[in-house]
Amino acid sequence: DAQLSWTDNEPDESRGYEIWESETAVYFLPEDVGATSLPDVDSSPYLHTNALADAANHYYRMRSINRCMQPTEPSNLVGIFKFDIQAGE
């Protein structure tokens, strides 16, 4: 599982959060082709279950939903990378 947590800079303005994931594009924006919207949440943290169960890398962005129910700018990118470490390399 992967736990994502964040600090809201304007908690009185937020009405929830969108979590977006991509397994293919490192530098993606929400709603890009290949990006997947995970379930919306009301607060931090968010637990993405089984995110470590497969061999894929996972990249995440979050954005707040404001009082007008409009999404804010997306967060910085966070990623989970999976690869083997070879001795002597």
SVG drawing of the C-alpha trace seen along z (x, -y; Angstrom):
<svg xmlns="http://www.w3.org/2000/svg" viewBox="-20 -29 51 37">
<polyline fill="none" stroke="black" stroke-width="0.4" points="0.0,0.0 1.1,-3.6 0.0,-6.3 -0.2,-9.8 -0.4,-12.8 -0.3,-16.5 -0.8,-19.8 -3.5,-22.1 -2.4,-25.7 -6.0,-27.0 -8.0,-24.4 -11.0,-26.8 -11.4,-26.9 -11.1,-23.2 -14.2,-21.0 -12.3,-17.8 -9.4,-16.5 -8.9,-14.7 -6.1,-12.2 -4.8,-11.4 -2.5,-8.6 -0.5,-7.5 1.4,-4.4 2.9,-5.5 3.5,-9.3 5.9,-10.7 5.0,-14.3 1.2,-14.3 -1.6,-16.6 -5.0,-15.5 -7.3,-14.5 -4.4,-13.7 -4.8,-10.5 -3.5,-7.7 -4.3,-9.5 -6.7,-7.8 -8.9,-9.6 -8.8,-7.7 -11.6,-8.1 -12.0,-11.7 -11.3,-12.2 -12.2,-14.7 -8.9,-14.9 -5.3,-13.7 -4.0,-11.0 -5.1,-8.8 -4.2,-5.1 -3.8,-3.6 -4.2,0.1 -2.3,2.6 -0.2,-0.1 3.0,1.9 1.5,5.3 2.4,5.0 5.6,4.2 4.4,0.8 5.7,-2.5 3.0,-4.9 3.0,-8.6 0.5,-10.8 -0.8,-14.3 -3.5,-15.8 -5.6,-18.9 -8.0,-20.6 -11.6,-21.3 -12.5,-24.9 -15.7,-26.4 -17.1,-26.9 -16.5,-23.2 -13.7,-23.9 -10.3,-22.1 -7.2,-24.1 -3.8,-23.8 -2.4,-20.3 0.2,-19.5 3.9,-18.6 4.5,-15.1 5.1,-12.1 6.2,-8.7 6.8,-5.2 9.5,-3.5 10.1,0.2 13.3,1.7 15.9,4.3 19.2,3.2 22.1,5.3 25.2,5.8 28.3,4.2 26.5,1.8"/>
</svg>
